[in-house]
Amino acid sequence: MARVILVSNRLSVSVQKRESRFEYQPSIGGLATGVGSLFRENERLWIGWPGLSSAGLSAEEVSSLRETLLSRHQAIPVFLSDDEIERYYHGFCNDTLWPLFLYFPDYARYEQSLWETYRQVNEKFCAATLEVAQSGDVIWVHDYQLMLLPGLLRARRPESLIGFFLHIPFPSFELFRLLPWRKQLLEGMLGADLVGFHTYDYVSHFVTCVRRLLAAEHSFGQIHYGNRLIKADVFPMGIDYERYAKALRRYEVHKELRGLARLADGRKTLLSVDRLDYTKGITQRLQAFKLFLEKYPEYRQKVKLVLIVAPSRTGVEKNQELLREVNILVSSINGTYSTVDWVPVLY
């Protein structure tokens, strides 16, 4: 059976340095959660950034991290400097690609220096992948942070079997053409043999951009580019069914359910779980709940909103603004409607 080398911006495990020791925690995010469950029984390697800066790490610490991640998690770290984290991750990935692909074009920044760092970091991931890739391995590249990587790998290892999956929407041609580096990104993705998306709309947008920007013909998702044939198709991500189906048999889950029942206190409970991101509609949800309590006073003290927000991309300015807005809205709702025995928003 072929070995799978999965390459993504983040590893399935995140590393934090606490004084003189390292702590390992599961990474937050749909990619790590959804894809990680596929590889528990397969021979694989996972290449990605471990979540901390290389600044201040000694050679001994770097070596220790590499050894622990490989032996315990089958993971190979790609270390990034503070400048790379700022320009590549917070910059081009989350201030340029993320807002544009999520249809927030007014938030997107177009700066050549950010693009150059994005290209350089993709080169760094390419070098790390080629260092461990062997003949017969399947290289599976993930998401918008590494859109150049399939093309870089193809140029250096033409015989490789490469897949690419985009975990966010691929925008319409009218939006994608706003990127000054649109052709380079498409050429990078076309380095893969198979390009996957969540929905048929995203596939349609992608092949339209390929045709209009690169003059590459396609038929039923088969793209002819150069002397190669690339398949673009739909692979909607699901969940680890067995894990969730068996959860109700576990004592820890029943204990948590009893705690939630006490928390609800007989009232109807609305549950909201999201990463902290301006694309999730968290403030709009709070505004809607506030309007509901205002227009239908008979439901006050009968319903509560449990709002769980997982910190994510906290270095992104828009997300920092969102956190302030959420704090203000929660304080406003609870300050206006709370009683001695009822708090409408549990945050």
N, C-alpha and C positions, 0 to 999 in steps of 0.2 A: 504494500500500500504506500502511495506517495506521501511524503511528508509535506505538511502545509506550513508555510511561513506567512504568518499574518503580520501586516505592517500597518500601524495606525499612529496617529499623533500621540495618544496616551496609551500606556500599558493598562492591563486589566487591574493592576495593583499600583497604588500611589505611595511614594516614599516621602516621609517627613523626617527632618533632623531635629531631635530633641536633645540639646546639649551635646553630649558625646556619643549618643546612640541613635539608631535609625528605627522608625516605626513604619510598618507596612499595613496599608488599609485598602479595601476594595475601592476602585475608582468609581466616582459618580458619573452617570451618563448612560444614555441608551445604547451606545456602541459597545462599551465594555460589558454592560449587563446582558445585552441581547446576544452578542457574538460569543462572549466568553463561555456560555453554556454549551456551545457546539463542540468545544475542544477538550472536554474533560476526559474522553476516552480515546482520543486520536493522538497520533504522534505529531507534534507541532512545536513551533517556536513562535513567540510573540515579540515583535520588535517595536519599540516606542519610547517616548519620553517618560521618565519615571515621576515627573511632577515637581522636581526641585532643581534649582539652578546649580550649575557646575562651579559657580564662584565660591571660593572658600573650601572646596573639597580637596583634601590631600590625595596624592597618588594612592596611598594605602586605603583611603576611604572609597575611592572610585573602584579599586580592585575588589574590595570587600562587597560593595554593592553589586558588582557584576557577578561575583561568585554566588551570592545569596539569591539574587533574582533568577539566575539560570538554574540552580539546583532545586529551589523551592517552587518556582513559578514558571519554569521553562520560558523565561523572558530575557531579552537582551536590551539593555538600556541605550538610548541615544541621548547623550548629555547636551544640554543647551545652555549658553551663557545668558546673563541678564539681558544683554542687548538683543540677542536672538529671541528670547521670550517676549520682550517688549515689541520688537519690530515684526517678527514673524507671527507669533501667536496672538498677542493683543492687537497688533497692527494689521497686517494684511489679512490674516484669517478672520478675525472677529470685528475689525473696523472696515473691511473692504468686502470680502466675499460673503460673510454671514448676512449683513443687512441687505445686500443686493439680491442674494439668492432667496432670502425670506421676504422679498418685496417691500423693503424699507429703503429705497434708493436714496432718499434724502439724508440718510445716516452714513452713507458710504464715503470713505476717504480714498482718493487716488493719488498716491505718492510713489515716485520712482524708487526711493530708498526702501520703502516697505516691500515693494516687489522684488528688489535685488536680494533682500534678506530671505524672503520666501523662497526664491530660487536656490539660494545657497543652502538653506536648511533641507530642502528636498534633495540636494546633492549629498548632504551629510547622511540622510536616511538611505540613499542609494548605496553609498559606500558601506554602511553597516549591514545592509541586506546582502550585498554581493560577497561580503566577508564570510558569511555562513551558508549561503545558498549552494546547493549541490545539484548535480545533474538529476533530473527527474522530480525535483521539488516543485510544488505549486505555490506561487507567490501571490498572495491575496492582499491587495492594497485597499485601504479604506479612507474615504471621506475627503472633504474639501481642503483639508490641510495638506494633502499630498497629491494634488491633481497632476503635478508634473512628474511624479515618481514612475508611473508605468512607462512613459516615454524614455526617461533616463535609463531605466533598467533594460528596455528593449534595445537601446543604442549600444549598450555595453555587453549584453548577453542576449543576442537575437533569438536563440533557440528556446528561451525560457517560456514557461506556461504562466501567463499573468492574468489575474482578474482584478477588476476595480469595482467597488460599490460606493455609491454616493448616498449618504444617510440623510441628506437634506434635499429640499426641492431643487430641481434644475430649472432655472427661470426661463421665461419666454425669450425669444430672440430680441424683442424690443428692449428688454432689460439687459440681457447678457452682452449685447453689442456696446453697452456703455463702458465696459472694461477696456482700457487701452491694451491689455495683454490677453485679449480674448482668444486669439489664434494660438498663442503658446499654450494656454490651458487646454484647449481642445486637442492639440497635437499630443500633449502629455497624456490625456485620457485615452487617446487612440493607440497608445503604446500597449494597451491591454488587448488580450484576445477576446475577453468578455467584459462588457460594461453593464453593471446592474443598477436599477433604480427601483423606487418604491411603487410608482404608478405609471400607467400608460401615458398620462400627460407629460411626465418628466422625460420619458423616452422620446415622445414626439417633439418636445422642445429641443432635446439634444440633437436628434438627427436633422432637424430644421437648421440649427446653428451650424452643424457640420457641413450641410449642403450649401448654405448661403455664404459662409465665411471661408470654407476650405475647398469648395466646389467638389466635394466628395459625394458620389452617387450612393444611394441606398435603396434596398428593396426588402420589405418586411423585416426591418431591423438589421439586415446584413449590410454593412458599410464597406465599400471598396475604397481603400485609401493606400496610395503607393502600390506596392505589390502584395498587400495583405488584405485579408477579409476579417472584419471585426464584427462581433455580434453584440447588439444592444438589446436588452430585454428587461422584463419586470420580475422582480423577486421581492414581494412585500414581506417585511420582517415580522415574524411571529414571536411567541414567547416560549420559554421552557415549560411545556405543559405539565410534564411529570412532576416537576418541582412544585408547581402551584397546586396541582391536583392532590398531592400527598400532604400539603401543608396543614390541612385540617386534622390530620391524625397526630400532629405533634403537640406535646404538652405546652411548649412555649407559646404556640399560636393561641391555644385556648386560654392561657393565662392573659395574653394580650387582649383577647376579645372581652374577657371579663372586665379588664381595666377600662376598655373603651365603653362598655355598657355603663359602668359607674360614671364615666366622664359625661356620657349623654344625659344621664339622670332622667330618663324617660322622655326626653325631648327629641324631636326630629333633628338629625344631624346631617349637615352637608360637609362632604370631605373634598378638599382641594389639595392636590399634590403636584408640584412643579419645580423645575429648576428656576433659579432667579434669572429671568431673561425677559427683555422687553417684547419678544415675539409671542409670549405665552398668554397675554391678556389678563394678567393678575390684577392690575389696577382696575380694569373694566369690570372684572368679576366682583371686586369689592364695591365699586360704585353701584353695580346692579343690586347687590345685597343691601346696601344702604338705602337705595330707592325702594326696594321691596318693603323694608321695615317702615319707611316713611309713608308709603301709600296704603299698607295693610297693617295697621296697628294691632289688629286682633291676633296677629301671629307673633307679636313680641312676647318674649319669655317662653315661646313654644318651639323655637328653632334656634340652632346655633351653627355657625360656620367654623369648621376646623381647618385652618389654613397652614399647610406645611410647605415651606419654601426652602429648597436645598441651595446653598450658596454655590454659584458657578460663574466662572470668568469674572471674578470680583475686580480684576484690574481694568475691565472695560468701563469707560466713563458712563455710558448709557445705563449700564447695570447698576452702577453706584447711584445714579439719579433715580432709578427705579426703586432701589432699596429705601431711599428717603421718602419717595411717594407712598410706598406700601406702609411704612411706619406711620406716616401722617394720617393715611386713610384709616388704618386700624385704630389709631388713637382717637380719631374723630368719631367713628362708629361706636366704639366702646364708651367714650366719654359722653356721647349723646343718649345712648339707649340702655346702658348697663343698670342693673338693679342690685339689691343686696345679695340675691341668690342666683343672678343670671348675668353672664357676660356673652354678648352676641358673637364675638369673634375670638376664638382661641388660636393664637398666632404662635 
